[in-house]
Amino acid sequence: MSYNEPQTAEEFDKLLANPQVAVMFHAEWAGPSLQIAPIFKQQADNYPDATFCKVDIDKLDTHPLVKKVRSAPAFSFYLNRSLVVNFPGGSSDTLEQTLKAHFS
């Protein structure tokens, strides 16, 4: 579907309503977030039916899902609004394996 960087909680909630959603929770101050961000964005091209969201944990810090994030980057994957898997860290291999397992 698309790559997005929601700026408000309302915008993020609207994106979460899509059938397949991959979320990268990131912070500008976290080196691993900066390293994995271009890879996450590129993966959006490989999964055109999914919605990819890069969420800045400092800008959307009041959102209930962001409040649960304990490290940056962290990833969460949703199918029909249900969380199917999440993991912390910036492993491109884990990201790719998770996408293949749940969004193919």
N, C-alpha and C positions, 0 to 999 in steps of 0.2 A: 504494500500500500504506500508506505512513505517513511521518510526519516523526519523526525520532529525534535525541536528543543522547546518544550512548553515553558511559558514564562509566568503562568498563573496556575493555581490549584484547579481552577475550573477547566482550563485548557487541558491539563493533565488528565483529569477525570473523564473528559470527553474522549480522549485518545484511548483510555483504558477500556472503553466500551466496545472497541473493535474486537473481532474474533481471535486474532493472534497478535499478541503484544510482547515485544522484547524491550525491557527497560534497563538502561545503564544509569545508575546513580553515580554521579561524579562530583568532584570538587576541583576548582581551578588550582588550588594549592597542593593537590596530591599528584606527585610525579607519575605514578602508575595510571592514573586517570588520563593524563595527557598522552601517555604512550598508547593506550588501548583505544582511545576515542576515534582516531581515523579508521581503525580496523572495524570497530562497531558500525561506523557510518557506511563503510564499504560493504559490509555484510547486508545492509538494507537492499542493495541492488540484487543480491543473490536470492532474496526471499520477497518477491513482489507482493505476495498476499498478506504479508505481516506488516504491522506498524512498529517502527523502531522509535523509541523515545530516549533522548539523553536529558536527564534531569539533574539540574544543579542543586545539590543538597543544601547549599547556603541560601539560594534564592527561594526555594520552596520548602523551607524548614518547618513550616506549620502543617504541611500535609501529613495525614496519618501514616501513609506508607513511607514517607521520608523520615519520619520520627523513629522508625524501626531500623533504619540503616546505621550500622555500627562501624563501617569502614568504607573508604572510597578508593577504587571503584567497587561497586557491588552490582550484581545483575539479578533481575527477576523476569520470569517468563510466564505469561498468562494465556490461557485458552478459554474463551468464552467467560471472561472475568474471574476465572479461578486460577490461583497460583499453582503452577505445576512444578516449578523448580526455581531455586535461587542459590546464588553462591557469591562469596566475596572474592576480591582479587582481580588481577589484570591478565589472566592467562588467555591468550588468543586461542590456544588449543581447546581449552575447556569451553570457551565461547562457541567455537565452531562445532564441537561435538554436541553441545546442548542444542544448538539451532538445528542441526541435522536430525537429532533424536525427536524433537518436538514439533518442528515446523516444516518438515519435508512431506 
